[in-house]
Amino acid sequence: MEAINLNRLAYFAAVVDTGSFTKAADRLGITKTVVSQQVAKLEAELRTSLLVRTTRRVAPTEAGRLLHARCVMILREAEDAVEELAEANAEPTGLLRIAAPNDYGTSTIAPLAAKFARRFPACAVDLVLSDAKTDLLADQIDLSIRVGWLDDSSLQARRIGTFRQLLVAAPDIAATIATDEPEALASLPFIANGALREPLLWHFTKGDFDRRAVRMRPAVTINTSPAVLAATLVGGGLSVLPDFQAADPIAAGRLVHVLPAWTLPSGGIHAVYPAARFRPTKVTAFVAMLVEEIRGG
């Protein structure tokens, strides 16, 4: 069989959708004669009857219904491909609304938003920082950056990076720790992040087989990571912070990585989108910049 003329599939689908050659021609902006001829040629190529013609209406045969179902998917994919190509070749424009947690949003997303706005002046950025989970649809968010572990949802997500969790303390607190056993830390004051699902229970791992679960004693519970960092820096107690937040204070000697031979579970950095057939250029361009920033860092 010779290759099918895809235009004929579009003509045929329009006839089935409208139930009329005349209405299909009006939708397509061509003459009824052209539509009729092209559908007839399609039937000849396929060697089967696709439509039943009456004086009032045109209806698909069983073969026609099967072909129409596939045509809808083929034509939708073709439309999406054209739209995506047009988006890919276009400059980001309009308002890009991004949601991100306070800590990662402040350290990474806010500076990147400024760079993005400079690079693409036709696109403005509205960055919403909150440690509460954002409803993308209700709040009209184009892109959410989520740090940690994703719940199952109908949203589309892409893992764009990872981070380590570090047990840290101010130098004077760290100097009092004379053990390499995680369980010994349970009696020390701990600054808990109340935004976490399990802010006090931590799982330590050394090597392939040594695993310990330790429940900390909360001295202070705070619901944002920047505030947890501030309380830890002044010696309020031990705490667990992501590496992107703790790295600079550790390098400056203001914090100490406690029990460095033990590791805590790593987390993911995700770009989360509302479910859609394709994503606007402004979203894909920002995510590309963020991936470049993470890999460059």
Helices and strands as residue ranges (DSSP letters): H 6-18, H 21-28, H 32-46, E 51-53, E 58-60, H 62-88, E 94-100, H 102-104, I 105-109, H 110-119, E 123-129, E 143-148, E 156-163, E 165-169, H 171-174, G 182-187, E 189-193, E 201-206, E 210-215, E 217-222, H 225-233, E 239-242, H 243-251, E 256-257, E 267-273, H 281-296
